[in-house]
Amino acid sequence: MSSSSPTTEPSTVTSLLNPHSPLNGHDSTDQPQPPPSQDPENQPQDDAVPGEKRKREENDDDDPKPSVVPPLWKTSLCSYFRRESASCSHGSGCRYAHGEAELRPRPDNTWDPTSERAKKQKLEEEEGDQCAAPDNVMMTEAIDDDDDGDGNGDGDGGGLDPELSKCLVHLPRNWKSEKLKDFLSEKAIQFKSAKKKKGMTLGFVSFQSVEQLQTAVKELDGISIGNKNIKVADVIPRSFEKKTKSAMALPQNPQKTTEVELDGENVEDSVVANGAEDGNGTSGRSARKVVTPLAHMPYGDQLEHKKNSLMQILKRLTRNARKACPDGIPLPEWILKSREIGGLPCSLEGILASPVVNGYRNKCEFSVGYSLQGKITVGFMLGNFREGVTAVEEPFDCPNVSRISCKYASIFQEFLQHSSLPVWNRFKNIGFWRQLTVREGRRPGMASDAENCEANIAEVMLIVQVSSTGFDDAQITSDFERLAQAFSAGATASSPSLPLTALVIQDHQGISNAAPADAPLRSLSILKGEGSSEVHATDNVVEAKIHDYISNLRFCISPTAFFQVNTLAAEKLYSLAGDWAELGPDTLLFDVCCGTGTIGLTLAHHVGMVIGIEMNASAVSDARRNAEINGITNCRFVSAKAEDVMRSLLEEYINAPQKQENNVIEGIDEAIATDEEKPISTDNKPNPEENSSHELESGKTASEGLETGKQELRSQLQSSCTSENGNAPVKRFSNVVAIVDPPRSGLHPTVIKALRTHPGLWKLVYISCNPESLVANAIELCTPSPEKIEKNKNNRAWRNMSSAGLARHRAKSMPASEPFRPVKAMAVDLFPHTIHCELVMLLER
């Protein structure tokens, strides 16, 4: 095969420039290839033998470079040079560059991606993108004169005059105020005050004069810290509406006065870095764009976009699994065949659409904070707090939120305007009101659109998250009474009226709103009658339940239990998982991370037994109640971490019968061996003819008959055996399947090891809401075990690794076991208008 040149050159030169020529011997797959030449002079000579290298002629070495340089000449680094940092044997005749000095730009004005120039250009572009978007910093929390962000209470914060202040963007997240001050001092920059909170990438600096400010801007703007450049942004004031509450002016507990006054509600100014003066924000950010970034696309295009994204993520599984394979061990067959399907580990069979596209969420978590205009708002944050975003916007434009959830958010927002307790301040980590969660329960039946779906909502649970530390109990009780009245009145006044089943208060003291499962809960009982003003608070939350339906099964849901947010699409998801698992009456199904037992219970009538594992105790209680409600008796739910009990459960239901079986078989072998050692009496000597005749009639020898007896005994043991405690029979199942539906972080390494190393588990269905975690877990599950286990002692290096990199390292210490192989995958869209979807992958061995 030859390649054409811009000019007609001798065949020797054309062959020399041919990227596929064996003379170079380099891999040029990264180069665009010109079409085959049709010039007769460039065609192979008549005496050339196909399949053999054409010998270099004598004049080839004399003039290896053509008179006219082809477009791709020296536009890529030589692969030998990249590996060995030395020139290859072809010398100057090599069409590839042997150094940055020889490298030429490509016809499209780009550089070889492996070159230092390309890497530097890419880094500059990334830094430029970061510096070009300082308007992403929308800090709406107030910073007053008494707080400098260092938490030491020294009161050296100083005033924050917007005219003499600047916001520094892209600072290291682990810096505090003292570190920022030290940095400014090292740069000989004079300033009045500096504020920086750990975990954020921005800080605020105020100056005493315009000259100090201008000098600092010149010195700081663009300066490099690590791999990022500092960007100096403007500080723009936002006016808060001053509110003087009598309860705050005359607190019942004087010791708590300071904590209440620091909420930012009574401070005049808020801070927005490079925001817009009109209050809308030049960045164009909105709750709709942040929460539902694909809402502007037709739903069919959304599905295609998600499918393409998943294909790229799945290709990483193939690449990382290839890297993780131990040296000296052949690559698995699924990796070798991945080239036939575009680098995918298995076939991606498409994506199932959601039956409901709008208003499908049955659970919405609304943050409490301030809008860009300084108004107390209940809705969604416009970005990440670590990047300096604390602004909150109402959820009315988000198509995935139901009208009922939006209405309750509006009722709560109106209540907060008149509450005597402050909202949570994320900058100072103080305040009372934090979050509102709305959970909806639907009647049984299908709904094809959002309107009918909302009409099916029969129950609603409201969970209000607060932080009660530092506030008076009498004041809290009074506000809780008014809160219950506000929700009850608002639900009744709406047209049509809103369902309201339970109101729960969750007390959480942490920095993030993500409360642990054991956070204290108490239920507020709502009196429905008109004119009722009494609200009772109790620690008993047994009644705080709502119900939903999946596959005509009724599920009880507690305040913190996990339940799929898109009920109708979840039916498709569970049906797909059951079909791929190939369940039957002899199947033992492990439902790992089972939540309220939705997967196991919907598939229970297809299997012999279901074992559900869940760490949330209230969810397990719901799962057991759900089984009782639906009359399902072949399910067992265990309240524990999967990594703590997975191995013992596998041994209980798989290994225990095998151990007993082996013991009995060994006993039979010993008995037979003893009989063989006994002397045979001549009086009882069997007739050879009779023995021979018996063998001919049965068609089996004595040894074959012994083996048949063993097999019969095994079959008897397979039916049932006794558990270790001897109280209940533990059935032996011939088909053991595990369905795992872990959180976004994926499976714990201990769970992965238990699933991977147990020989009785042959099929695994992995349901993932985060494909990145699936890739990392599948690397450990599907990579061959090394002949010698390697232990990486440099644990500190793991902190900077990606999830796939960590999985590759853990795979090196995987005990000897047969790996799984990816068979097929399919996506199910449970989250229309967002970039997320569920991915189901079948693994077998």
N, C-alpha and C positions, 0 to 999 in steps of 0.2 A: 504494500500500500504506500502510495506517495502522496505528497501534499503540494499544492500549487504555490508558486511564489509570485510576487507582484511583477517580476520581470522574468523573461524566459532565460533560464540558466541551464548549464549543463546538468545532466542527470546526477553527476557526482555531488554537485553543490546542493541540488534539490534534496537528495537523500540525506545530506548532512544537516539540512535545516528541518527535515521532517520530524515532528515531535514524536511520531510512532516508530522512528527508525531504530533498529537494534544497535546502531553505532553509538547512540547516546546512552541508551539503557536506562533512561530516567522515566519516572512516572509523571506524565504531563496531563493528568485528568483535570487539573485545575485550569487548564488553558483552553480558550475557545479555538476550535479547530476549523481551518478553512476547508472548503469542499475539495473533493478529489480533482486532480488536474486532468484536463482533457488534451493537453499539449502532447503531440506525438513524441517530442523529445523527452518528455518526462515519463513516458511509459516504460515499463521494464524491458530490458534488452532481451532479444530472442534467445540468447544462450544462458539467460539467468534461470537458475533452478528454483522453482517455487518452494518456499519454506526454508530456504537457506539464506544466510547473510550474504549480501553482495560485497565482495572484497573491495577494500579501499584502493583506488588507483593511485599511481605514484604522484600525480599532480594534485591529489586531494590535500596533502599536507602543505603544499606550497602556497595555496591560496584558499584557506579554509573559510574566509569570510567573503560573502558576495559583495559585488560593487555597490549594489543597492540594498540597504538594510531592510529586511522584512518587518512588518509591523510588530511582530511578537518577539523579535530578536532581543535577548537579554531582559525580558520583562518579568521573568520569574527567577527566583533563586534556585541554584542547583541543589537537588535533593541530597547529593553526596556532601556538598558544602554545608548544608543545614545540619547534617548528622555529624560530620567529622571536622567541620570548620577548616577545610583544606580544599584545594583545587582537585578536581577529578582527573582521570587519566586522559580525557579528551583535550585538555589544555584550552587554548584559545578557540579551538574549533567547536567547543560546546555551545549550544544555543542558549544555555542558561547562564545567569550571572553568578560569579564566584565572589561576591562581596557587595556591600551596599554601594560602593563607588561605581561598579559596572551596571548596577540595576537601572533600568529605564522605565518610565511610566508606560502604562498600557494605552491602547488606542482610546479608551474611554476616560483617560486622565486619572486612573486609579493606580495604586501600587500593589505589588504582591502582598496578600494578606499576612504572610509570615514575616515580612520585612519589618525593620524597626521604624521605617518611615510610615508605613500603614498603621502600626500600633500607636505611634505618636499622634498621627492624624485622628485616629479613632478616639484616643483619650482626650484630645483637644475638643472634639465635637461633643463628647459626653459632658465635659466640664462646661462647655458653652451652653448646652441645654440646661444644665443645672443652674448656671448663673443667669440664664435668660428667663427663669421663672421664679423670681423672688416674690411675685404676687401670690404664690401658693401659701405664703405665710400669713395666716389670718388668726392672730392672737386676740381674742375678745375678752380675756380675763384681765381684770384690773391689777395694776402694780402700784402700790401706794408708797408713801415716803417711809413707812416703818418696816418695810419688808424688802430685803435685798436678795432674797432667793437662796441665801446660804444656810438658812435654818438656824442660825446661832442667836437670833434675837438681838443683834448688836445695834440695830436701828440705823445702820450706815447706808441705807438705801439711797437716800438723797431724793430730791425731786426729779420727776421725769418730764422736763419741758420739751415738748415735741420740736420746738425750734432749735434746741441745742442738744438733741438726742439722735442717735442712730441705732439701727438694728443690724447686728452682724449675723449673716446667714452662712450655714455650712460649717459650724463649729463642731468639734468632737462631742459626741453625746455624753461621754463620761466626765466632761468638765463641769465644775461648779463655779460659783461666783469667784472664789478665791483663785482658782486656776486661771480664770479669764483676767483677773486683775494682775496676776503675775505675768501673764503673756503680754498685756499692754505695757507693763513696766519694763519688760525686757526689750520691747520695741521703742522705748523712750517716748511713749505717748502719754501726754498729760490728759487726765479726765477727772470728772467729779465723782461719778459712781459707775459701777458695772454690776449687772445682774445676769445670772446664768443659772438655769435649773438643770440638774443632772437628768439625762434621758432625752433632752431636747437638742436640736441642732442650731438654735439661735440664742443670742444674748442681746441685752440692751445696754448701751453706754451713753451716759450724759456728760456734757462738757460745761465748763464755766464761761467760755467765750466762743465767738464765731471763729476766731483764729485757731483755737484748739481743735474745733470741729473740722475745719478745712484741712489742717495739717494731718489729722488722724485719718481722714478719708483718703488723702493721697498715699499715706503709708500702708493702710490696711486693705484697700480695695484691690482684689486680685492676688493678695499674698497667699502662698500655698501652705496648707497644714495637712500633712499626710498626702493623700491623693486627691484632695479637693482644694479649690480656691475660695477664699472668703469673698462674700458679696456684701457690700454695704447698702442697706435699704433704708428708706425713710420711715419715720415713725409718725403716724397720722392719728390724731385724737378722734375718739368717738364719744359722743355725749350720752351718758346714761341718764335716765329719768330719776331724779332724786326722790327717795321715798323715806320718810321718817316715820317709823312705826312706834307706836306708844309702848308696845311690848319690848321693843329693843331699847327704847330710851329709859324705861324703868324695868329692867330685868328682875325676875324674882330671885335669881341667884347672882349676886354681884361678881362672883369669881369667874363667871362665864361671859362677862361683858365683852372682853377683847375678842374672843373667838367668834362671837356673833357679828361684831362690827367689821371683821376682816373678810366678809364674803364677797366684796366687790359690788354689792348691790347699792351701797350708799357712797360709792366713790364716783367722782364726776367723770373721770376719763378712763377709757379703755384704750388698748394699744392694738393697732393693726399695722403690720409691716407691709409697705407698698400696696395698701388697699386703695380703693377708689373713693373719691370725695363724694360721689353720688350715692354711696352706700350699696351699690350693686356688685362692686368688685370688678376690676378690670380683667381678672382671670377668667370670668365667665363661669365660675364654678356654681353649681346648684346641687341640691339634694338629688334631683333627677339624674344629673350626669354622674354623680359620685356613686349612688346606690344602684342605678340601672343604666350603665353606660351603653348598652346596646338597644335602648328603647327607641332610638331614632331609626333603627333598621327594621324592615319587614321580618316577620317571624321566620320565614323560610331562609332568609339570608343569615339570621342569627344562628340557626341550626348548622348551616354550612360553615360559618365562621368557627363555631365551637368544634365541629368535626375536624377541620384543618388544624386547629390548635392542638387537639388531642393527638393527632397523627405525629406532630412534631415532638410532643412530650413522650410518646411511646417509642419513638426512635432513640431517645436517650436511654431507654432501658436496654436496647440492643447494644448500643455503644458502651455503656458502663458495664454491662454483664460481660462483654468481650474483654474489657480491661481487667475485670475481677477474676477471670478464669485463671487458676493456678498454672504456673509453668510446668510443662511436661505432661499435662492432661489435655486430651483432645477437646476441642470446642464442642458444646452440645449441638445436637442436630438442628434445634430451632434457631440457633444463631447462624449456622451455615445456610439455612434456607431463608433467612431474613432478606438476603439480597434479591430473592425472587419476588418479594412483595414490597419492594421499595424501602428496605431497612426496618420494617416493622417487626416486632417480636412475634406477632400473630396477626391474623386478619382482623381488621376493625370493621364490623358488620353494619355500621351505620349508627344513627342516633334516633331514638324514639322521642316524638314530640309530646309535650305536655297537653293533656286534655283541656286545661284551663290556662290561659295566657295572662290575663289581667286579674288582679285582686286575689291571687291564689294563696298567699301566705296565711297560715293559721297561727303564726307566732311572729310578733313584731316587737323589737326592743328599741324604745325611743329614749335618746339621751336628753338630759336636762341641762341647759346652758344658756348662753346669750347669742343672739343673732348679730350680724355685722352692724346692725343699727343700735345694738345695745339693749334689745328687748329680751326679757326672759322667754325662752322658747323651748318647746318640747318637740323633738323631731330627730333628724339625723345629723351627725357631725359632717362637716364638709371636707374632712381629710383626717390625717393621722396626727395625733398630739405630738409625737416625736418630731414631726416636721414643722411644728409651730402652728397647728390648726386646732382651734377650740371653738370656732363658730358653729352654731347649730341652726338648721333651717327646717321649717315645717314640712311634713311629708306629703302634702296634698298632691304634688305633681308626680309622685312615684307610682307607676302603674301596677307594681306588684303588691301594693298595700291596699287592703279592703277599705271600703267606706266606713265600716264600723270601727276599725282600728284608728283611722284618721279622726273620727269623731271623738273617741275617748281621749286621744292625744290633745285635741282642742279643748275638751272639758278640763283636763288636768292643767293645761297651760293657762287657762283663764283662772283657775283656782290659785295658781302660784303667784299671779299678779297681786293677790291680796293676802298671801300667807305671811305670818309673822316670822317664819323660819327661812333661812337663806338657802339658795340653791348651791350645789356643789361647785367649788372653784378648783379647777384642775391644776392651776398653777401653784396654788398653796396647799391643795389637798385638805381643804376644810369646807364645811357647809353641811346641809342636811338633806335636801331633796336631790336624788341622783339619777333615777331612771324609772321609766314606766314600761312594763311588759304586758302586752295584750295577747292572750291565748284564746283561740276560737275553737269550738266544737261543732261539728256539722251533723245533720240528720243523715240517715242512710239514703243512698240514691246518687245518680249521676247528675252532673251539671255541665252544660256545654259552653257556658259563657259566664262572665263575672257576675252579671246581675242575678242569674239563677243560683250561682254559687253562694252569693251573699244571702239570698233568700233562704238557703238551707242552713244558715248558721243559727243554731238553737241555744248554745251556751257560750258564755264569755267569762274568762277569769282575768282579773287585773292584779298584777304584782307590782307594787310600788317599792322601789329600793331606796333606803335612807341610810344615813350615818348618824346615829343618835348620840355619839360621844360628845360630851360638853354641853348638852342642852337639858333644860329643865323638864322633868317628867310631866308636870302639870301642863306646861305649854305644848308638849308633844301630844298629849291626850286630847287637848282641845283642838289642835289642828287635825288630828285623825278623825275626830267627830265631824268636823266641817268637811273634810275630804270625802268621807263616806256619803254625807248628805249631798255634796256636789255631784258625785258620780251617779247617785240614785236619781237626783232631780234631772240631771242632764240626759240620762237614759230614758226617763219617762217623757221628757219634753220633746225628744226627737220624733220626727215623723218619717217612717214608722218608728215606733219605740225600739230601743236597743235592748238586747238580752244582757242580763247581768247576773251571773251565777255566784261568783265568789270574789272577794277582795282580800288580798294577802299583803302583809308588810314584810319585807325582807331587810334585815339589819346587817349592813356590810361595812366594815371599817377599812378595807384595803384601798390602794391607790387607784386601781383599775375597777371598772364596773363589773368585770367578770368575777362574780362571787363564787366561792367554793360550794359544793353540794350540801355541806353541813352548816351553811350560814343560817342563823336563827330566823324562824318564820313565825308569824302570828296572824291569825285570821280576824278580820273585822266583820262582824255580822251586821248586815244591812237590814233595817226595818223598812218594809215596802210601803207601809201605810202613809197617807198624806198627813202632813203636819208632824210626823215622827221626827224627833230630834235626838233620840238616844241611840248611841252606837256602842256595842259591847265589843271589847277586845279580849281575845283569849289566845292562849298558847296552843290550843288544840286545833290542828289543821287537817284533821281526818276528813272533815266535810268539804275541804277546799279541793274539789275535784271537778273536772269537766270530762265529757265523753266525745269520742269521735269514732268513725266507722271506716274500716278498710276491708274490702272483700266480704261485706256483710257481717263482719265480726265487730263487736262493740268493745272499745278500748277505753279504759279509765286512765286519765292523765292527771298527775299531781303537778304542783307548781314548778318544780325543777326537773321533771322527767323529760328525757329526750323523745321527741316524736317528729317524724318527717314534716317539714313545713308545707309541703304540697301533697295533700292527702290523695288526690286522684292520680297524680303521677306516681306516687309511691306504690299504688296497686300494680301498675305496669312494671315497676322495678322489682317488686317481690315475685311477681309471676315469672319474670325473666330469670331471676336467680333460681327459682324452683325448677323451671324447665331445664336449665343447664346442669343442675345438680343430679338429674335423673334419679329422682327419689322413688322409693318403693316401700312396701311393708317391712322389709328386712333392713331398712336404713336407719342408722343412728345419726341424727343431725345435731351438730354443735353450732349453736347460735352465739357467736362471740361478740361482745359489746351489744347485747340484745336490747338495751333500753327497756321499754315497757313490754317487750316480747312480741313486737309486731311481726317480725319475720318468722320466728318459730311458730307462733300461733296460726298465722295464715297458711303455713305449710304443714301443720301438725297432722291433718287428715291424710297426708300423702306418705307419712313415714311411720316407723315403729315407735320411735321415741325422740324427744327433743330435749337437749340440755342447753339452757340459756345461762350466760355468764354476764354479769353487769356489776360495776362497782358502786353505782348509785343505789343506796338501800331503798329509798322511796320508789324508785323505778322498778326495782325487783318486787316490792310489795304490790305495785300496780300490775306487774306482769302476772303474779299469782292470782290476783283478783280478776284480771282479765280472763285467765284460763278458767276460773270458776264461773264467771259470768257466762262464758260461751260453752260451758259444759265439756271442756277439753281436759282429759285426764292423763294423757301420755306426755306431759311436759314437766320438767324439773328446772327450777331457776335458782341459781347460786349467786348470793350477794358477796362478791369479792372482786379483787383485781384479777384480770385474766392471767397476768404474768405469775400470780401466786398459786393459782389452782388448775391451770390448764393441763399441766403435765400429770398431776395426780388424777384428774378426771379421765384423761385418756387411758391411764393405767388401770383405773377402776373398771372401765367399760370395755377395754380391749385386751390389755395385758393379763388381767387377773384370770380370766378363763383359760387363756393360753398357758399360764403357769400351771394351773391345776391339771389341764389336759396333759402337759408334758410330764408332770409327776405321775399321773396314772399310767401313761404309756410306758414310762420308765419302769414302773412296778410290774407291768405285764411282761416287759422284756426280761426283767430279773427272774420272774416266776418261770418263764419258759426256759431261760438259761439253766435254772436249778433243775428243772425236769430233764433237760438234756444231759446233765451231769450224772443223773441217777443211773445205776446199773440196770440193764434190761433183763428180766427173767425169761428163761427159755420156755417156761410153761405158758407165759402170756405173750409169746412171740406172735405177731400177726401173720396171717397168710399172705405171702407176696402176691399171689394171684388176686386175692380179694382187694388188697391195697391198690394194686395196679388197676383193677377194674373200677375201683372207686375214683381213682384219679382221672380215668378216662371219662367217667360219667359226669363228674363235676367240672372237668376241664381245668382244674387248679391243682397246683402242687401244695405241699404243706406250707412252704414259705409264703406262697401267694395267699393261702387261706389265713395265715397269721396277719399279713398286711391288710387283708379285708377286714379282719376283726378290729384292727387299729382304726381303720377308717370309719367303721360303724361307731366305735367309741367316740371318735372325734365329733361325728355328727350329733351324737347324743349330748356331748358337752357343749356343742355350738348352740343348742336350743336354750339351755339355761344353766346357771351355776349359782353358787351362793356368794354373797358379798363378804368382804373381809370381816364385818361385824357379825355376820351370821344371822341377821335379822330379816333381811329381805332378799329375794332372788334378784340377781343382776343378769339380764338377758344378754346373750352374745349375738351381735349383729354382724352379718357378713359384709355389709356395705356401710362404711363410716364416711360421712361428708361433713365438712365444716364450711359455714358461711360466716364471713367476718365483715362487719360494718363499723370500722373504727372511727374515731374522731379525726379531725383534720391533721393531727400530728402523726397519724398512722399507728401501727401495732408496736407494742413494746418489744424490744429485742428478745426478752425472755419468752414471750409468746411466739415470736417467729421461730426461735430455736425449738420450742416444744412441738410446734406444727411440723417443722422441717425434719426433726430427728425421730419422730414416732413412725415406725414402719407400718402401723395399721391404718394410717390415714393416706388415702390415695387420691382424693379429689378435694379441691378447695375453690370456693367461689368468693372472690374478693370484691366487695362493694366499696367504692371510694368516693368521697366528696372532695378529695384533693388528689388529683392524678400524680402530683409530685411525690406525695407520700407513697402512693402505690408503686411508683417506679423504684423508690428506695427499698421498700419491703420486698418487692419481687426480685431485686438483685440478690438478696440473701436467700430467698426461697428457691431460686432457679439457677444459681451458680454452683458448679461442681465443687465438692469439698476438696481441700488440699490434702496431699499425702502426709504432710507434716504441718501441724497447726502452728501458725505464726501469731505471736502476741506483740502488739505494738506498745512499747513502753512509753513512747512520747505522747502522752495523753493531751498535753497542752496544745499540740498541733491540731487536734480534732475541733477545737473551738472555731477555727476559721474554715473548716471544710463544709462543703454543701452536704445536703442530705444523701445524695447519691455517693459522694466521696466517703462519707461515714459508713454507708452500707457496704462499699467495696472493702473497707478495712475490716469490718465485722465479718464479712464473708470469709476472710482468711483464717478466722478462728472458729469456723463452723465445724462441729464434729462430723466424722465420716457418716454420711447419710445420702440417700438417693435424692437428687434435686427434683423439684417440680419443673414443668415446662408450660409456657403459655400456650393455650389452645385457641382461644378466640376472645374477643372483647367487643363490647357494645356500650354506647352511651345512652343515658336516659336523662332528658332535660327536665329537672325538677325546679329549675330557677330561670324561667324566661326573663328576658331583658337584662340579664347579668351575664358575666363571662363564665360563670360556674355551671357545672352539670355533674351528675353522678356517672361514674365509669365502672362497669362490671367486667371482670376478667375471670375466665375459667382456667384454673391451673390443675394439671394432672401429672401423675408419674406412674 
